[in-house]
Amino acid sequence: MPVTDVSYDDIMQELTSRHWFNTSIKLQAQGSDIMPALASFLRAEIVGTNGGSGLLATQFKGIEQVRLLVKEKPGTNIVKVEIKSTSDKLGKEISSDLKKVLW
């Protein structure tokens, strides 16, 4: 379920004010193409974009929060997705699913 009515600054403050579990993956795609695909697949809200980088926010079961920081490596088709979640297990499951679907 998308997290709505939040700004980029709200998310950045949230990420520094509470504990998050982290995992990251690298995908072969362009940043501008991957953002809508991630948003659709995870039912996430695109909170902010800047070129090939962006931030998405979603939640699962209304409890578990997930934030994705997407960064495109300049000059390549490689995108790093940093997954921050309030559940370690959920973050790892999302990482695994994204590798299967988008790699």
C-alpha positions in Angstrom: 0.0 0.0 0.0 1.6 3.3 -1.0 2.5 5.9 1.7 0.9 9.1 0.6 1.1 12.7 1.7 4.8 12.5 2.6 7.6 14.7 1.2 11.2 13.8 0.5 12.3 15.7 3.6 9.8 13.8 5.7 11.2 10.5 4.6 14.8 11.6 5.1 14.0 12.7 8.6 12.2 9.4 9.3 15.2 7.4 8.1 17.4 9.1 10.6 15.0 9.0 13.6 14.2 5.3 13.9 15.8 1.9 13.4 15.7 0.4 9.9 17.0 -2.9 8.6 19.0 -2.5 5.4 19.6 -4.6 2.3 20.6 -3.6 -1.2 20.7 -5.1 -4.6 21.9 -4.1 -8.0 19.7 -4.3 -11.0 20.4 -4.0 -14.7 18.1 -1.1 -15.8 18.0 2.7 -16.3 17.0 4.7 -13.3 14.3 6.6 -15.2 12.8 3.3 -16.3 13.1 1.4 -13.0 11.2 3.9 -10.8 7.7 3.3 -12.3 8.4 -0.4 -12.5 9.3 -0.6 -8.8 6.4 1.6 -7.8 4.0 -0.6 -9.7 5.5 -3.9 -8.5 5.6 -2.8 -4.8 2.5 -0.5 -4.9 4.8 2.3 -3.7 4.6 6.0 -3.9 7.4 7.8 -5.8 8.3 10.5 -3.3 11.1 12.2 -5.1 13.3 11.8 -8.2 16.5 13.5 -9.4 17.7 12.2 -12.8 18.4 8.5 -12.4 17.9 8.6 -8.6 14.8 8.5 -6.5 13.0 7.6 -3.4 9.9 5.3 -3.0 7.7 4.7 0.1 5.3 1.8 0.8 3.9 -0.2 3.6 2.8 -3.8 4.1 -0.2 -4.9 6.2 -0.4 -1.3 7.4 2.4 -1.9 9.9 5.7 -2.7 8.2 7.2 0.3 6.5 9.5 0.1 3.5 11.6 2.8 1.8 13.6 2.3 -1.3 16.5 4.6 -2.3 17.3 4.1 -6.0 20.6 5.3 -7.5 21.7 4.9 -11.0 25.5 4.4 -11.6 26.4 7.1 -14.2 27.4 5.8 -17.6 26.0 2.3 -17.0 22.7 0.5 -17.0 23.3 -0.6 -13.3 20.9 0.7 -10.6 21.5 0.2 -6.9 18.4 -0.2 -4.8 18.8 0.3 -1.1 15.9 -1.3 0.7 15.2 0.0 4.2 12.4 -1.7 6.2 11.1 -2.0 9.7 11.3 -5.8 9.3 14.6 -7.5 8.4 12.7 -10.5 6.9 10.5 -8.3 4.7 13.5 -6.4 3.4 15.2 -9.6 2.4 12.0 -11.0 0.8 11.6 -7.8 -1.3 15.3 -8.0 -2.4 14.8 -11.6 -3.4 11.6 -10.9 -5.3 13.1 -8.0 -7.2 16.1 -10.1 -8.3 13.8 -12.7 -9.7 11.5 -10.3 -11.4 13.7 -7.5 -12.6 17.2 -8.9 -13.1 
